[in-house]
Amino acid sequence: ISNVALQTGYCDQSHFTKVFQKYFSVSPMEYRRKHMLK
């Protein structure tokens, strides 16, 4: 998740996680788990 945060222009993982969770209503890790099963 740190790499994704940096690659998308966020200066740290914490801020990326907050924005991601606000937009998708799940944490990045939970989103990843849900979509890896498909």
PyMOL commands that place a pseudoatom at each C-alpha (Angstrom):
pseudoatom trace, name=CA, resn=ILE, resi=1, chain=A, elem=C, hetatm=0, pos=[0.000, 0.000, 0.000]
pseudoatom trace, name=CA, resn=SER, resi=2, chain=A, elem=C, hetatm=0, pos=[2.921, 2.336, 0.662]
pseudoatom trace, name=CA, resn=ASN, resi=3, chain=A, elem=C, hetatm=0, pos=[4.106, 1.951, -2.922]
pseudoatom trace, name=CA, resn=VAL, resi=4, chain=A, elem=C, hetatm=0, pos=[0.648, 2.677, -4.310]
pseudoatom trace, name=CA, resn=ALA, resi=5, chain=A, elem=C, hetatm=0, pos=[0.371, 5.757, -2.099]
pseudoatom trace, name=CA, resn=LEU, resi=6, chain=A, elem=C, hetatm=0, pos=[3.697, 7.112, -3.319]
pseudoatom trace, name=CA, resn=GLN, resi=7, chain=A, elem=C, hetatm=0, pos=[2.988, 6.243, -6.974]
pseudoatom trace, name=CA, resn=THR, resi=8, chain=A, elem=C, hetatm=0, pos=[-0.326, 8.090, -6.861]
pseudoatom trace, name=CA, resn=GLY, resi=9, chain=A, elem=C, hetatm=0, pos=[1.165, 11.259, -5.405]
pseudoatom trace, name=CA, resn=TYR, resi=10, chain=A, elem=C, hetatm=0, pos=[0.386, 10.898, -1.704]
pseudoatom trace, name=CA, resn=CYS, resi=11, chain=A, elem=C, hetatm=0, pos=[3.244, 11.760, 0.615]
pseudoatom trace, name=CA, resn=ASP, resi=12, chain=A, elem=C, hetatm=0, pos=[2.406, 9.010, 3.081]
pseudoatom trace, name=CA, resn=GLN, resi=13, chain=A, elem=C, hetatm=0, pos=[0.387, 5.835, 3.460]
pseudoatom trace, name=CA, resn=SER, resi=14, chain=A, elem=C, hetatm=0, pos=[-1.758, 7.222, 6.267]
pseudoatom trace, name=CA, resn=HIS, resi=15, chain=A, elem=C, hetatm=0, pos=[-3.220, 10.027, 4.173]
pseudoatom trace, name=CA, resn=PHE, resi=16, chain=A, elem=C, hetatm=0, pos=[-3.768, 7.703, 1.200]
pseudoatom trace, name=CA, resn=THR, resi=17, chain=A, elem=C, hetatm=0, pos=[-5.593, 5.210, 3.448]
pseudoatom trace, name=CA, resn=LYS, resi=18, chain=A, elem=C, hetatm=0, pos=[-7.900, 7.917, 4.840]
pseudoatom trace, name=CA, resn=VAL, resi=19, chain=A, elem=C, hetatm=0, pos=[-8.809, 9.222, 1.383]
pseudoatom trace, name=CA, resn=PHE, resi=20, chain=A, elem=C, hetatm=0, pos=[-9.230, 5.705, -0.030]
pseudoatom trace, name=CA, resn=GLN, resi=21, chain=A, elem=C, hetatm=0, pos=[-11.459, 4.644, 2.853]
pseudoatom trace, name=CA, resn=LYS, resi=22, chain=A, elem=C, hetatm=0, pos=[-13.607, 7.765, 2.525]
pseudoatom trace, name=CA, resn=TYR, resi=23, chain=A, elem=C, hetatm=0, pos=[-14.110, 7.151, -1.217]
pseudoatom trace, name=CA, resn=PHE, resi=24, chain=A, elem=C, hetatm=0, pos=[-14.566, 3.346, -1.196]
pseudoatom trace, name=CA, resn=SER, resi=25, chain=A, elem=C, hetatm=0, pos=[-15.935, 2.871, 2.363]
pseudoatom trace, name=CA, resn=VAL, resi=26, chain=A, elem=C, hetatm=0, pos=[-13.356, 0.131, 3.011]
pseudoatom trace, name=CA, resn=SER, resi=27, chain=A, elem=C, hetatm=0, pos=[-9.656, 0.153, 3.787]
pseudoatom trace, name=CA, resn=PRO, resi=28, chain=A, elem=C, hetatm=0, pos=[-7.205, -0.480, 0.946]
pseudoatom trace, name=CA, resn=MET, resi=29, chain=A, elem=C, hetatm=0, pos=[-6.317, -3.851, 2.503]
pseudoatom trace, name=CA, resn=GLU, resi=30, chain=A, elem=C, hetatm=0, pos=[-9.957, -4.936, 2.699]
pseudoatom trace, name=CA, resn=TYR, resi=31, chain=A, elem=C, hetatm=0, pos=[-10.543, -3.793, -0.898]
pseudoatom trace, name=CA, resn=ARG, resi=32, chain=A, elem=C, hetatm=0, pos=[-7.537, -5.811, -1.999]
pseudoatom trace, name=CA, resn=ARG, resi=33, chain=A, elem=C, hetatm=0, pos=[-8.748, -8.929, -0.146]
pseudoatom trace, name=CA, resn=LYS, resi=34, chain=A, elem=C, hetatm=0, pos=[-12.228, -8.688, -1.664]
pseudoatom trace, name=CA, resn=HIS, resi=35, chain=A, elem=C, hetatm=0, pos=[-10.921, -8.267, -5.196]
pseudoatom trace, name=CA, resn=MET, resi=36, chain=A, elem=C, hetatm=0, pos=[-8.245, -10.965, -4.988]
pseudoatom trace, name=CA, resn=LEU, resi=37, chain=A, elem=C, hetatm=0, pos=[-10.942, -13.586, -4.410]
pseudoatom trace, name=CA, resn=LYS, resi=38, chain=A, elem=C, hetatm=0, pos=[-12.704, -12.812, -7.697]
for i in range(1, 38): cmd.bond("trace and resi %d" % i, "trace and resi %d" % (i + 1))
show_as sticks, trace
zoom trace
